[in-house]
Amino acid sequence: MNYVRSHILVCAGTGCTSSDSPKIIAAFERELAAQGMEKEAKVVQTGCFGLCAMGPIVMVYPEGACYTKVTPEDVAEIVSEHIVKGRIVQRLLHVEGSDAEAVTSLTDTKFYKKQLRIALRNCGVINPESIDEYIGTGGYTALARALTEQTPQQVIDIIKKSGIRGRGGAGFPSGLKWQFTADATSDDGVKYVACNADEGDPGAFMDRSVLEGDPHSLLEAMAIAGYAVGACQGYIYIRAEYPIAVKRLEIAIAQARDYGFLGSHIFGTDFSFDIELRLGAGAFVCGEETALMTSIEGHRGEPRTRPPFPAVKGLFQRPTLLNNVETYANITWILNNGAEAFAAIGTPKSTGTKVFALGGKITNTGLVEIPMGTTLRTIIEEIGGGCPNGKKFKAAQTGGPSGGCIPADLIDTPIDYDSLTAIGSMMGSGGLIVMDEDNCMVDIAKFFLEFIVDESCGKCAPCRIGTKRLHELLTKITDGNGTLEDLDTIEELCHHLKSSSLCALGQTAPNPVLSTLTRFRDEYIAHVVDKRCPAGVCKNLLRYTIDPDKCKGCTLCAKNCPTGAITGTARAVHVIDQEKCIKCGTCMDHCRFGAIVKG
Amino acid sequence: MKSLEELKAIRERMQKQIDIRHNDDDRIRVVVGMATCGIAAGARPVLAAFLEEVEKRNLKHVTVTQTGCIGVCRLEPIVEVHIPGQEKVTYVKMSPDKVPAVVSEHLVNRHVVAEYTIGAADERGR
């Protein structure tokens, strides 16, 4: 038999790779050969499918069967049952919720139904290490058409008309940015195109998935951008912590050069363009555009004042177009499908889709791409599957350390740039961290601030000193030593940080604090006035006690207490010595009578 | 250096391969029974013949796939053809030499090859 009739797609993104997908790929190769199927079925490593919580994921086409949490031991059964006999292995299919039926195809799941994949269109569909497969999906035709049929201005006009705004977080209209860079001049005529792949927000991994799953779409878009603005060199600034993405990009760049899609005289035209990688060492501030460019130049990654904006004076003092990975990932789709088709998706002011990395207290941890204007409720309850263990949804944090919290009563807010800004959060790069009733909002604010204190580059005083003082004030509150005056001081300090920091890192650092202080002021008050942490997170405010009415004197708690803080004899009420207690909660886990009270 | 024509050629060649990964509802599905009974009765050469014909005629929107035992083992190899919006047609006692007729008549021209169907076999059985 000469025709491959079945494709076995195995996720080779970072998530699934860390849970053994390379071993699964090897096992498939071995089993297919052992069962004489190697000519009928082929194994394809692919990018992220998005449902990372259920990884490693294997999809078998043409049936489109989606197997989740596959182990190398399951492989022999999949080959002998599904590939040889055509029987889908029911026990490995994805099940949504305990009472739901198994769904064969991933596209039929609740997780996928409300999604619309543009930036992630090829992730989990093609082999990212094969340029031919990318071409098979229509890849590099947008570049060919632009170079041979369109003028640079026509390309820019299409991008403008699509209404796409920067997916890195700030939401600046991309078409305008392209126009500014195209209109700018430099003495020697040199301009640059750069890509911000320094995805640093805690909990965000959409750019990584595009880079790992569809690297050529980024290269093609950057070459188009180079043609549009008049640049012949591109740089991708990517974090060294993304080794798989770096490797796939290196392979993709070599393939594109080999095919002549990068290099001199592309498609026989006068346009020449090449791309180089620059690896960042993992500083959060290098995701800020001026710091990123300073780092590419080989200097210490510190921001500088704007203006001049990068479009006027960027890399090496030349006009530079800098876009985020996800923005570029939309470009070829727009050129292939038309600006109108893109503008028809989403809301009038926020067109297209947005990718979110769902994390925290959510069932379907993973990547989702939804049309702009979809409500937070749809994302969390329908696509995300709600909070695990039946816990109550409390808030969602968007925009990482620069964003804010959206409380449960605003769950019907449509997700677009302007609605999020209006409620004191921001789109950010797309991290969406879900919190349930067990999360303390003061502690969350402190967590993000701690990150900022670590990552502040120290160039300007407001950020270097201000964030540190802010962190100290929050620590004072979570330790139970806060006063009501501290809350006023915090607000004042936040205001100064916003107005006087040099770059966006410092200017947006107070956002998590301010938004929790506004939305969850009662929790702050509880910490300050009642010296109590309502969620039971802040250890210094926590007390474990034993309810004498419920205690049966079984001694189980005393036996398991690691510090010997519990005393009492058999069949007598036990007591916790608060001096010795380290608030680990072990007693509560072991008590069979619900006698341990946390509060 | 690739030219525009070369790009187009690669795209067309690869599109066919990647096509298999879209399980749209509007595709024609040819399902070959491949349980032990089917394989013993010679389903594998039938499956191969379908793949070969579909490839040779460059048919898009056709998926050749397989399934387990349908239950009428005496009539294997069994092939079902699902065309969206139409009732499924079951061909029985298939062999590779019957495949070209099914592909050209049924998949391309949409005329069911009545003599190979389960209905015709039942008639003969009486």
Interface residues (C-beta under 8 A of the other chain):
Chain A: M1 N2 Y3 V4 R5 S6 H7 L9 M59 Y61 P62 E63 G64 V84 K85 G86 R87 S105 T107 V125 I126 D132 E133 I135 G136 T137 G138 G139 Y140 T141 A144 T148 Y259 G260 F261 G263 H265 F267 G268
Chain B: M1 K2 S3 L4 L7 I10 R11 R13 M14 Q15 Q17 I18 I20 R21 N23 R29 V31 V32 G33 M34 A35 T36 R44 L47 A48 L51 E52 E55 T63 V64 T65 Q66 T67 G68
